[in-house]
């Protein structure tokens, strides 16, 4: 059950990050970007958003962290693709 929640949150974070950065991706790319973005965001921001409330099984702070990490990942990918 937790795996399904993580995949859905990864897809949501990847989708939101893509929308914020102006990039449209497939669902598999969104899941990948969201999960990797969550790791990047957790590494960069740590417990910065941990005091935000939970929405059922979803921690709002974790989702914000993953979206910000996804934006950073997509920005770096965009820099690499330009070269």
C-alpha positions as CSV (number, residue, x, y, z in Angstrom):
1,X,0.0,0.0,0.0
2,X,2.8,2.4,0.8
3,X,4.4,1.8,-2.5
4,X,1.2,2.8,-4.3
5,X,1.0,6.0,-2.3
6,X,4.6,6.8,-3.0
7,X,4.2,6.2,-6.7
8,X,1.0,8.4,-6.8
9,X,2.7,11.2,-4.8
10,X,5.7,10.9,-7.1
11,X,3.5,11.2,-10.1
12,X,1.7,14.2,-8.6
13,X,4.9,15.9,-7.6
14,X,6.4,15.3,-11.0
15,X,3.3,16.6,-12.7
16,X,3.2,19.7,-10.6
17,X,6.9,20.3,-11.0
18,X,6.5,20.0,-14.8
19,X,3.6,22.4,-14.8
20,X,5.6,25.0,-12.8
21,X,8.6,24.6,-15.1
22,X,6.5,24.6,-18.3
23,X,7.3,21.0,-19.3
24,X,4.8,18.3,-20.2
25,X,5.9,14.7,-19.5
26,X,4.4,11.3,-19.6
27,X,3.1,9.6,-16.4
28,X,6.2,7.4,-16.2
29,X,8.5,10.4,-16.5
30,X,6.4,12.3,-13.9
31,X,6.8,9.4,-11.5
32,X,10.5,9.2,-12.0
33,X,11.0,13.0,-11.7
34,X,8.7,13.1,-8.7
35,X,10.6,10.4,-6.8
36,X,14.0,11.7,-7.7
37,X,12.8,15.2,-7.0
38,X,11.6,14.1,-3.5
39,X,15.1,12.8,-2.8
40,X,16.7,16.0,-4.0
41,X,14.2,18.1,-2.0
42,X,14.7,16.0,1.1
43,X,18.4,16.4,0.8
44,X,18.3,20.2,0.2
45,X,15.4,21.2,2.5
46,X,15.5,18.5,5.2
47,X,12.8,19.1,7.8
48,X,12.0,22.6,6.6
49,X,8.4,21.8,5.8
50,X,7.8,19.0,8.3
51,X,5.5,21.2,10.5
52,X,2.8,21.4,7.8
53,X,-0.3,19.3,8.4
54,X,-1.1,15.8,7.0
55,X,-3.9,15.2,4.5
56,X,-4.7,11.5,5.2
57,X,-1.7,9.4,4.2
58,X,-0.1,12.5,2.5
59,X,2.3,14.8,4.4
60,X,1.8,18.2,2.8
61,X,5.4,19.2,3.7
62,X,6.7,16.1,1.9
63,X,4.7,16.9,-1.2
64,X,6.0,20.5,-1.3
65,X,9.5,19.3,-0.8
66,X,9.1,16.8,-3.7
67,X,7.6,19.4,-6.0
68,X,10.5,21.8,-5.3
69,X,13.0,19.0,-5.8
70,X,11.2,18.1,-9.1
71,X,11.5,21.7,-10.2
72,X,15.2,21.8,-9.4
73,X,15.7,18.5,-11.3
74,X,13.8,19.7,-14.4
75,X,15.8,22.9,-14.3
76,X,19.1,21.0,-14.2
77,X,17.9,18.7,-17.0
78,X,17.0,21.8,-19.1
79,X,20.5,23.2,-18.6
80,X,22.1,19.9,-19.7
81,X,19.9,19.6,-22.8
82,X,20.8,23.1,-23.9
83,X,24.4,22.3,-24.2
